[in-house]
Amino acid sequence: MGSHRRLAPSGFDRGACVARLAVGVLSAAAAALSAVPAHAAPHDDTRSEVDRLYAEAEKATEAYNKADERADALRGEVGRAQDRIARQQERINSLRDALGSLAGAQYRTGGLDPSLALLFSDDPDDYLARAAALDRITVHQAGQLRELQEAMRGLTQERGQATEKLAELDRSRTAVASHKRTVEKKLAEARELLNALPESERAAYDRASRSGRHDMPEPGEAAPASGRAAAAVAAARAALGRPYVWGASGPSGFDCSGLMQWSYAQAGVALPRTSQAQRAAGRQVPLSQVRPGDLITYRGDASHVAMYMGNGQVVHAPYPGAPVRYDPVGMMPVSGVTRV
């Protein structure tokens, strides 16, 4: 998603254009629309503002994806910690029961002073046998006590770590909710601006947002760098035309990094969830050496990602309203090329 809408073949990325135009905030743009007759303004500022809002929503979407991925990981860690705590508690209970039995046995066999027990014993040999057993019980009991103490220390540590993980999970959930609100706010602002345009301008913008290719580009001379890259290319091609859905990783809808993750998953490769993490998920290669299946990240913060398909074309999930499609590799400033 992000600043991908074009009115002309060279106008896909409006991120730099927005800085030059220095458009106002949403309220100022809406006020300008209501004050100027439709035939007197080309509405370029409004369209640029919409593109800026989509770009900001995409950044928030990737932040959402990162927080959501972390929350999923933490939920698994907390669950495993709770399982370990339960097993440790069972072991402690078992050790306590065993120590209770040993203490009872010691009392029954060692309640008398050893010299008196020998004096009143009818069978000195029997006494010696019982004394030896008592010795063994005492040594074993000491070992059991040490084992219990270690188990209790371990349980305390596990509980402390689980508490920390639960607190981190709570913070991650809060971050997920915050990023979700940011995305929804940006998208709502973009829709409001679009709805303020005259019908003919909205129709033109809508056509421009769907101007990417859906036919397979000629691959050129370069072949995929590996079998898994070829399989990922085939999967991405199969996703053409499916809708952009922020926070989605297929198969019915995708955001930009979700499409990359899903495509490589079909090739048996587990990519991380966000475009920033995907940039670091393989070997960096120069753009001049790009091959089909390589991941292309865009903007300085790598907030958008696409897959190179050959002949100067990438496939990607652009933004809401624009389905998975082909676009030129130079549609935005390239941040890096990653060979998975």
Order of alpha helices (4+ residues) and beta strands (2+ residues): alpha-alpha-alpha-alpha-alpha-alpha-alpha-alpha-alpha-beta-beta-beta-beta-beta-beta
